[in-house]
Every structure is written in structure tokens, then in C-alpha cells.
């Protein structure tokens, strides 16, 4: 008789396949805007795919001399008393020394009301230009669209 325990490669392959099927089923059952949202929180200091792509863009801009430097999640700004804070995705320094805050979103549809309130509040309280950045679709030429607050 064949006995399998948890360390068996056959059992591990079975559980891995079951987990992949479950993830695929969960994705298929998500509707509308639910498919745009991340499944969970990322660890502080790690970039998602859109942020990584934007960081690559910023690096090319830095090499061309259009910006001097950029930092990921470099500042944490207090928006209101208590526990209301805002951490922009990127802080960017222009050649003239001006600092800008860039918030990267995957789509304008993802930019929800609570995030809009925080960015607007930050834009009025602090002396930084604040931009929300979205990737432009490849059929529209790619690149990035920006919206200033």
C-alpha cells in the first residue's frame, strides 16, 4: 500500500494545483471594478507592477536630465489630527530644485473618494505640487497621463 505524507512531492504538487485553481476561480468571480483592485496589501517599501513601471520611467527621466532625483515612499505627511496620514508613492526633484509628489494609480477608476480627499488635502496643506499618474494604454501610445491637484 502506498502511503503519502505532507512532504511527498506528489502531495505537494496536488496542493499547489488546488491552490492555483482556487486563485483562478476567485479571480473569475470578481466583477466590475473588483478585478482592478489588489488582492491584499503589499509590504511597506515594496513596489507593485505599476509603481515599478513608473520607477523605470523616472529612472529614464533622471538619466536624460529632466529630473534630478526621485524617492519611493520617502515622506509621510500628517493630514489631520489622530491617525490620518498620507504617504505619496514618489517624491521627485526637478532640475530647478522643486519637489513634487507623485501618486501612481493603475486606472482613474481605481482612484477612490478617500484617496482623492487625502491628495486634495495634502495639496492644500503642503507646498508641493501633487500629481496623480495613470498608465496610458498601449493602443493610445503608452506612457503616462498626469492629473495635477
ABEGO torsion letter per residue (X at the ends): XBBBBAABAAAAAAAAAAAAAAAAAAAAABBEAAAABBABBBBBGBBBAAAAAAAAAAAAAAAAGABABBBBGABBBBABBEABBBBBABBBBBAAGBBBBBBBBABAAABBAAAAAAAAAAAAABABBBBBBBBBBAAAGEEBBBBBX
